[in-house]
Amino acid sequence: MKFIDEAKIQVFAGSGGNGVASFRREKYIPKGGPDGGDGGRGGSIYAMADRNINTLIDYRYTRVYRAKGGQNGRGSDCYGKGAEDIVLRVPIGTVITDIVTGEVTEDLTHHEQKVLVAQGGAGGLGNIHFKSSTNRVPRQCTQGEPGQEFELKLELKLLADVGLLGMPNAGKSTLIRSVSAARPKVADYPFTTLIPNLGVIRVDQSRSFVMADIPGLIEGAAEGAGLGHRFLKHLTRTRLLLHVIDMTPLDEDTDPVSEAQALIKELEKYDESLYQKPRWLVLNKTDMLSPDEREVATKNFIKKMGWQDQVFIISALTGEGCQSLTYAIMDHLEQETKRAEALPKDSPIVHDPLAND
């Protein structure tokens, strides 16, 4: 199935049915009085998160959703039938934005979360509501209210604890294959990954976290170059970013330090809040270096980067260093959770990242 993470739709809730002015007319019952019923309620439109859906592809082909209107009221105290509601099932992590105002109206973050996106109109009142001791023959009734109409943008942002950043062919997909059951495509050429991939990393029987792999970034990504800029939004919900570095690039003239610094600048251009997230360095493909070369290369890289935060030296292909990385990630996430729980509910969590670029 094609991965679609954005769609624009129009929703039209149903209008309410009209009330009716009617009077009881039966043999031997003169002046039976008003008996006009109310109109039925118009159908509303809801959105519901469903963990069995992972793409918005359905909303690329069907863009207009229109609920039916309520039935009109009738005589003999008969009320109009209300219209059925429409439920739009979307992936978990879908953000709904009003295109006209630009306001984010809903954020669906858990299974079967159901939200109202367009309210159906209320039915009109029949003349039975207007009778009184001074108005025995009311002839007034009201029209049904129109339903709400909106033009909405659906945007999927994957739910993951950890996100992988890196240039094309840095070994991100190999890493997620090494530590999880996810099986993204791996090949010896850039831009092998074309869509985001999620993997569940199970540290032990009771502890696990979710890792997201997105297509590699290149310089100029914030201006639209390459593929990765389209998918950076999938990292906005993560709590930790792993900056994966290829320590043995195919082109010997390529400088890993320059590439790493360029990617960090692209991240800052794209989204300041994403740039401020905690980031760890993961120096990958070190199995292709001798022990002496590895030590010299990693020390020089860290020194040139001026990096003072966490650094992990791994080989995603052989699995060397991957277990210690996953345990460190799990410990970090648990500490972040405890810290968040200890703070008052209205206090923001502020990260103080070190200057590492």
C-alpha positions as CSV (number, residue, x, y, z in Angstrom):
1,M,0.0,0.0,0.0
2,K,1.3,3.5,-0.9
3,F,2.3,5.6,2.1
4,I,0.4,8.8,2.1
5,D,0.8,11.1,5.1
6,E,-1.1,14.2,4.0
7,A,-4.6,14.8,2.5
8,K,-7.1,17.7,2.2
9,I,-10.8,17.0,2.5
10,Q,-14.1,18.8,2.7
11,V,-16.7,17.8,5.3
12,F,-20.4,18.8,5.2
13,A,-22.5,17.9,8.2
14,G,-26.2,17.4,7.5
15,S,-28.9,20.1,8.0
16,G,-31.6,19.6,10.5
17,G,-35.1,18.8,9.3
18,N,-37.8,21.4,9.5
19,G,-40.5,21.5,12.1
20,V,-44.1,21.5,10.9
21,A,-47.3,23.4,11.8
22,S,-50.1,20.9,11.9
23,F,-53.5,20.4,13.8
24,R,-55.3,17.3,14.9
25,R,-58.2,16.5,12.7
26,E,-60.3,13.5,13.8
27,K,-64.0,12.7,13.7
28,Y,-65.8,13.7,16.9
29,I,-62.7,15.6,18.2
30,P,-63.3,19.2,17.1
31,K,-60.4,21.6,17.7
32,G,-57.9,18.9,18.4
33,G,-55.1,21.4,18.8
34,P,-51.6,21.6,17.4
35,D,-49.7,18.3,16.7
36,G,-46.8,19.3,14.4
37,G,-43.6,17.4,15.2
38,D,-40.0,18.5,15.2
39,G,-37.5,18.0,12.4
40,G,-34.8,15.3,12.8
41,R,-31.1,16.1,13.7
42,G,-28.7,16.3,10.8
43,G,-25.8,13.8,10.6
44,S,-22.5,14.8,12.2
45,I,-19.0,13.9,11.0
46,Y,-16.5,12.4,13.4
47,A,-12.9,11.3,13.1
48,M,-11.6,8.2,14.9
49,A,-8.0,6.9,15.3
50,D,-7.6,3.3,14.3
51,R,-4.3,1.4,15.0
52,N,-5.1,-0.9,12.0
53,I,-4.6,2.0,9.5
54,N,-1.2,3.4,8.7
55,T,-1.8,5.7,5.7
56,L,-4.2,8.4,4.6
57,I,-4.4,7.1,1.1
58,D,-8.2,6.7,1.2
59,Y,-8.6,10.5,1.7
60,R,-6.5,11.2,-1.4
61,Y,-9.2,9.7,-3.7
62,T,-12.3,10.6,-1.8
63,R,-12.1,14.2,-0.7
64,V,-15.7,15.2,0.0
65,Y,-17.7,13.7,2.9
66,R,-21.3,14.8,3.1
67,A,-23.7,13.6,5.9
68,K,-27.4,13.4,5.2
69,G,-30.0,15.9,6.5
70,G,-32.6,15.1,9.1
71,Q,-36.2,14.3,8.0
72,N,-38.9,17.0,8.4
73,G,-41.5,16.7,11.1
74,R,-45.0,15.6,10.4
75,G,-48.5,15.8,11.9
76,S,-49.9,13.6,14.6
77,D,-46.9,14.4,16.9
78,C,-44.5,12.6,14.5
79,Y,-40.9,13.7,14.8
80,G,-38.5,13.5,11.8
81,K,-35.9,10.8,11.9
82,G,-32.3,11.9,12.7
83,A,-29.6,11.2,10.0
84,E,-26.8,8.8,10.6
85,D,-23.4,10.1,11.5
86,I,-20.2,9.6,9.4
87,V,-17.1,8.3,11.1
88,L,-13.8,8.9,9.3
89,R,-11.2,6.3,10.4
90,V,-7.6,7.7,10.4
91,P,-4.2,6.4,11.6
92,I,-3.0,7.1,15.1
93,G,-1.0,10.3,15.1
94,T,-3.2,12.2,12.7
95,V,-3.4,16.0,13.2
96,I,-6.5,17.8,11.9
97,T,-6.1,21.4,10.8
98,D,-8.7,23.9,9.6
99,I,-7.3,25.1,6.3
100,V,-9.2,28.5,6.4
101,T,-8.0,29.5,9.9
102,G,-4.8,27.5,10.1
103,E,-5.8,26.3,13.5
104,V,-5.0,22.7,14.7
105,T,-8.4,21.5,15.8
106,E,-7.6,17.9,16.8
107,D,-4.7,15.6,17.5
108,L,-5.5,11.9,17.6
109,T,-2.9,10.1,19.7
110,H,-4.5,6.9,20.9
111,H,-6.6,4.0,19.5
112,E,-10.3,4.6,19.2
113,Q,-10.0,8.3,20.2
114,K,-13.1,9.9,18.6
115,V,-13.6,13.6,18.0
116,L,-16.3,15.7,16.4
117,V,-15.1,17.5,13.3
118,A,-18.5,18.9,11.9
119,Q,-21.7,19.2,13.9
120,G,-25.0,18.3,12.3
121,G,-27.7,20.9,12.4
122,A,-30.5,20.7,15.0
123,G,-34.0,20.0,13.9
124,G,-36.6,22.7,13.7
125,L,-39.5,22.9,16.2
126,G,-43.0,21.9,15.4
127,N,-46.0,24.0,16.5
128,I,-46.7,21.8,19.5
129,H,-43.9,23.8,21.3
130,F,-45.7,27.1,20.8
131,K,-49.1,26.4,22.3
132,S,-50.0,28.2,25.5
133,S,-53.1,29.4,27.4
134,T,-53.2,32.5,25.3
135,N,-52.1,30.9,22.0
136,R,-54.4,27.9,21.5
137,V,-53.8,27.7,17.7
138,P,-50.1,28.4,17.1
139,R,-49.2,28.4,13.4
140,Q,-45.5,29.1,13.8
141,C,-42.7,26.5,13.4
142,T,-39.0,26.8,12.9
143,Q,-36.6,25.7,10.1
144,G,-33.8,23.2,10.8
145,E,-30.3,24.6,11.4
146,P,-27.7,24.1,8.7
147,G,-24.8,21.7,9.4
148,Q,-21.2,22.8,9.8
149,E,-18.9,22.9,6.8
150,F,-15.1,22.8,6.9
151,E,-12.1,22.3,4.7
152,L,-9.6,20.2,6.6
153,K,-6.0,19.1,6.3
154,L,-5.2,15.7,7.6
155,E,-1.5,15.2,8.5
156,L,0.0,12.0,9.8
157,K,2.8,12.4,12.3
158,L,4.2,9.0,13.4
159,L,4.3,8.2,17.2
160,A,7.8,7.2,18.1
161,D,10.1,7.6,21.1
162,V,13.4,7.8,19.1
163,G,14.1,9.2,15.7
164,L,17.0,8.4,13.4
165,L,18.7,11.3,11.5
166,G,21.4,11.0,9.0
167,M,22.7,11.5,5.5
168,P,21.6,8.9,2.8
169,N,23.4,5.6,3.1
170,A,24.5,6.3,6.7
171,G,23.1,2.9,7.8
172,K,19.9,4.0,9.6
173,S,17.8,1.3,8.0
174,T,20.4,-1.3,8.9
175,L,20.4,-0.1,12.5
176,I,16.6,-0.4,12.9
177,R,16.8,-3.9,11.3
178,S,19.5,-4.9,13.7
179,V,17.7,-3.9,16.9
180,S,14.1,-4.6,16.0
181,A,11.9,-6.8,13.9
182,A,11.3,-4.1,11.3
183,R,12.6,-5.0,7.8
184,P,13.1,-1.8,5.7
185,K,14.8,-2.1,2.4
186,V,18.6,-2.0,2.6
187,A,20.9,-1.5,-0.4
188,D,24.4,-0.1,-1.2
189,Y,23.1,3.1,-2.8
190,P,21.7,6.4,-1.4
191,F,18.0,7.0,-0.9
192,T,17.1,3.4,-0.4
193,T,14.6,4.4,2.2
194,L,11.7,6.2,0.5
195,I,9.1,6.1,3.3
196,P,9.3,6.3,7.1
197,N,9.7,3.0,9.0
198,L,8.8,2.1,12.6
199,G,10.5,-0.5,14.7
200,V,9.7,-1.7,18.2
201,I,12.9,-2.3,20.2
202,R,12.3,-4.7,23.1
203,V,15.0,-4.3,25.7
204,D,13.6,-7.0,27.9
205,Q,10.2,-8.6,28.5
206,S,8.6,-5.6,30.1
207,R,10.5,-2.6,28.6
208,S,10.4,-1.4,25.0
209,F,10.4,1.7,22.9
210,V,9.6,2.7,19.3
211,M,12.2,3.9,16.8
212,A,11.4,5.8,13.6
213,D,13.6,5.8,10.5
214,I,13.1,8.4,7.8
215,P,14.7,9.0,4.4
216,G,18.1,10.5,4.5
217,L,18.7,14.2,4.5
218,I,21.0,16.2,2.3
219,E,22.2,19.8,2.3
220,G,19.4,22.1,1.2
221,A,16.7,19.8,2.6
222,A,14.9,22.7,4.4
223,E,14.5,24.3,0.9
224,G,13.0,21.1,-0.5
225,A,16.1,19.2,-1.8
226,G,15.9,15.4,-1.5
227,L,13.2,13.4,0.2
228,G,13.9,13.7,4.0
229,H,12.4,17.2,4.5
230,R,9.0,15.8,3.7
231,F,9.3,13.3,6.5
232,L,11.0,15.4,9.2
233,K,7.5,16.1,10.7
234,H,7.4,12.4,11.7
235,L,10.2,13.2,14.2
236,T,8.4,16.0,16.0
237,R,6.8,13.7,18.5
238,T,10.1,11.9,19.4
239,R,11.8,12.4,22.7
240,L,15.4,11.7,21.5
241,L,17.2,11.9,18.1
242,L,20.0,9.7,17.1
243,H,22.4,11.3,14.6
244,V,23.8,8.4,12.6
245,I,27.2,9.1,11.0
246,D,28.8,7.0,8.2
247,M,32.5,6.8,9.4
248,T,33.6,5.2,6.1
249,P,31.8,7.0,3.3
250,L,32.1,5.6,-0.3
251,D,33.6,8.8,-1.5
252,E,37.0,9.2,0.1
253,D,36.8,13.0,-0.4
254,T,33.6,13.2,1.8
255,D,34.2,14.7,5.2
256,P,31.8,13.1,7.8
257,V,32.2,16.2,10.1
258,S,31.1,18.6,7.3
259,E,28.1,16.4,6.5
260,A,27.1,16.1,10.2
261,Q,27.3,19.9,10.6
262,A,25.3,20.5,7.4
263,L,22.6,18.2,8.6
264,I,22.4,20.0,12.0
265,K,22.0,23.3,10.2
266,E,19.2,21.9,8.0
267,L,17.4,20.7,11.2
268,E,17.6,24.2,12.7
269,K,16.3,25.8,9.5
270,Y,13.4,23.4,9.3
271,D,12.1,23.5,12.9
272,E,13.6,25.1,16.0
273,S,11.7,22.9,18.4
274,L,13.1,19.8,16.5
275,Y,16.6,21.2,16.7
276,Q,16.3,21.7,20.4
277,K,15.5,18.0,21.1
278,P,18.2,15.9,22.8
279,R,20.5,14.4,20.2
280,W,23.1,11.6,20.5
281,L,25.9,10.8,18.0
282,V,26.0,7.3,16.7
283,L,29.2,6.6,14.8
284,N,28.3,3.7,12.4
285,K,30.2,1.4,10.0
286,T,33.2,1.2,12.3
287,D,33.6,-2.5,11.5
288,M,35.3,-1.4,8.3
289,L,38.1,0.1,10.2
290,S,41.0,-1.6,12.1
291,P,41.0,-1.1,15.9
292,D,43.7,1.5,15.6
293,E,42.1,3.4,12.7
294,R,38.7,3.3,14.6
295,E,40.2,4.9,17.7
296,V,41.9,7.7,15.8
297,A,38.9,8.3,13.5
298,T,36.4,8.5,16.3
299,K,38.6,10.8,18.5
300,N,39.2,13.2,15.6
301,F,35.6,13.3,14.7
302,I,34.4,14.1,18.2
303,K,37.1,16.7,18.6
304,K,36.3,18.5,15.3
305,M,32.6,18.4,16.1
306,G,33.2,19.8,19.6
307,W,30.6,17.3,20.8
308,Q,30.1,17.0,24.6
309,D,27.0,14.9,24.7
310,Q,26.5,11.1,24.4
311,V,28.5,9.3,21.7
312,F,28.1,5.6,20.7
313,I,30.5,3.7,18.4
314,I,28.6,0.9,16.7
315,S,28.4,-1.4,13.7
316,A,24.8,-1.8,12.7
317,L,25.8,-4.6,10.2
318,T,27.5,-6.8,12.8
319,G,25.5,-5.6,15.8
320,E,28.6,-4.4,17.7
321,G,27.6,-1.8,20.2
322,C,23.9,-1.9,19.4
323,Q,22.8,-3.5,22.6
324,S,24.6,-0.9,24.8
325,L,22.9,1.8,22.7
326,T,19.4,0.4,23.2
327,Y,19.9,0.0,26.9
328,A,21.2,3.6,27.2
329,I,18.1,4.8,25.2
330,M,15.7,2.9,27.4
331,D,17.3,4.3,30.6
332,H,17.1,7.9,29.1
333,L,13.5,7.5,28.2
334,E,12.6,6.2,31.7
335,Q,14.4,9.1,33.3
336,E,12.6,11.5,31.1
337,T,9.2,9.9,32.0
338,K,10.0,10.1,35.8
339,R,11.1,13.7,35.4
340,A,7.9,14.6,33.5
341,E,5.7,12.9,36.2
342,A,7.5,14.7,39.0
343,L,6.7,18.1,37.5
344,P,3.4,20.0,38.0
345,K,1.0,19.3,35.1
346,D,1.2,22.9,33.9
347,S,5.0,23.1,34.0
348,P,6.7,22.8,30.6
349,I,9.7,20.4,30.2
350,V,12.7,22.5,29.1
351,H,15.7,20.9,27.5
352,D,19.1,22.6,27.8
353,P,21.0,21.1,24.9
354,L,24.7,21.7,24.6
355,A,26.1,23.7,21.7
356,N,27.3,20.8,19.5
357,D,27.5,22.4,16.1
